[in-house]
Amino acid sequence: NSRAATKDIDRLLEIEDADRTGKFDYASVVHGARVLRRGPRATSLSLYESLPLINRVLAYSNLRFYGHPPEVALRPTTTLYAKGHCWSFGDEFSDSRSRHKTQDGVRGEYATLTLALSQAVTVTEVMVDHAPRSVADGKSALKAFRVVG
């Protein structure tokens, strides 16, 4: 069906346009990357994952919204400079339910995002996107990060 093919091509072009690097994104969930939730450097809990049980039930049943899961950080926002598509997490140091203890002491200052790339590659560049300050509050933007492993 040519209409379905055209729709698929348009969707893929929107994603590529949102990324704007011209390079393949091995860290995108669209291309097969995945968030790692177990292990010594497990991804920090999302805000709704660290809430009391009743709040998690409300979130999972879509009766209440407490933010996006970490996968949203690995998905291009198809509307250029769109706000509100951020990963919501609690402070890793102060949240008693967080998974912040690791065997080697390596952890994020506020949160840790651990992922498996879509395929084995030698990482030569890392790019982090955020909406510009004219559109979004810069206080929520990533200030510093490190790449491990």
RAJOPE-V287882 format. One record per residue. N is the residue number from 1. RES is the residue in one small letter. PSI is psi in whole degrees, -180 to 180 (NA if undefined). Layout:
((N | RES | PSI) (N | RES | PSI))
This chain:
((1 | n | 119) (2 | s | -31) (3 | r | -42) (4 | a | -39) (5 | a | -43) (6 | t | -41) (7 | k | -43) (8 | d | -42) (9 | i | -43) (10 | d | -41) (11 | r | -44) (12 | l | -37) (13 | l | -37) (14 | e | -43) (15 | i | -45) (16 | e | -39) (17 | d | -37) (18 | a | -36) (19 | d | -43) (20 | r | 23) (21 | t | -24) (22 | g | 5) (23 | k | 153) (24 | f | 134) (25 | d | 97) (26 | y | -16) (27 | a | 7) (28 | s | 134) (29 | v | -23) (30 | v | -33) (31 | h | 7) (32 | g | 1) (33 | a | 158) (34 | r | 151) (35 | v | 134) (36 | l | 123) (37 | r | -2) (38 | r | 161) (39 | g | 176) (40 | p | -25) (41 | r | 44) (42 | a | 150) (43 | t | 139) (44 | s | 153) (45 | l | 143) (46 | s | 163) (47 | l | -48) (48 | y | -23) (49 | e | -21) (50 | s | 4) (51 | l | 163) (52 | p | 158) (53 | l | -46) (54 | i | -39) (55 | n | -37) (56 | r | -39) (57 | v | -45) (58 | l | -41) (59 | a | -47) (60 | y | -27) (61 | s | 9) (62 | n | 29) (63 | l | -15) (64 | r | 143) (65 | f | 123) (66 | y | 13) (67 | g | 175) (68 | h | 156) (69 | p | 171) (70 | p | -24) (71 | e | -27) (72 | v | -27) (73 | a | -17) (74 | l | 16) (75 | r | 128) (76 | p | 142) (77 | t | 119) (78 | t | -19) (79 | t | 117) (80 | l | 129) (81 | y | 29) (82 | a | 144) (83 | k | 162) (84 | g | 11) (85 | h | 49) (86 | c | 155) (87 | w | 125) (88 | s | 125) (89 | f | 155) (90 | g | 163) (91 | d | 120) (92 | e | -29) (93 | f | -34) (94 | s | -15) (95 | d | 118) (96 | s | -20) (97 | r | -2) (98 | s | 157) (99 | r | 64) (100 | h | -5) (101 | k | 127) (102 | t | 160) (103 | q | -35) (104 | d | 3) (105 | g | 2) (106 | v | 124) (107 | r | 163) (108 | g | 155) (109 | e | -40) (110 | y | -34) (111 | a | 160) (112 | t | 130) (113 | l | 112) (114 | t | 132) (115 | l | 159) (116 | a | 124) (117 | l | 164) (118 | s | -23) (119 | q | 165) (120 | a | 125) (121 | v | 162) (122 | t | 118) (123 | v | 121) (124 | t | -19) (125 | e | 150) (126 | v | 132) (127 | m | 133) (128 | v | 126) (129 | d | 147) (130 | h | 149) (131 | a | 145) (132 | p | 158) (133 | r | -27) (134 | s | -19) (135 | v | -41) (136 | a | 154) (137 | d | 121) (138 | g | -14) (139 | k | -27) (140 | s | -6) (141 | a | 152) (142 | l | 127) (143 | k | -39) (144 | a | 154) (145 | f | 166) (146 | r | 152) (147 | v | 126) (148 | v | 136) (149 | g | NA))
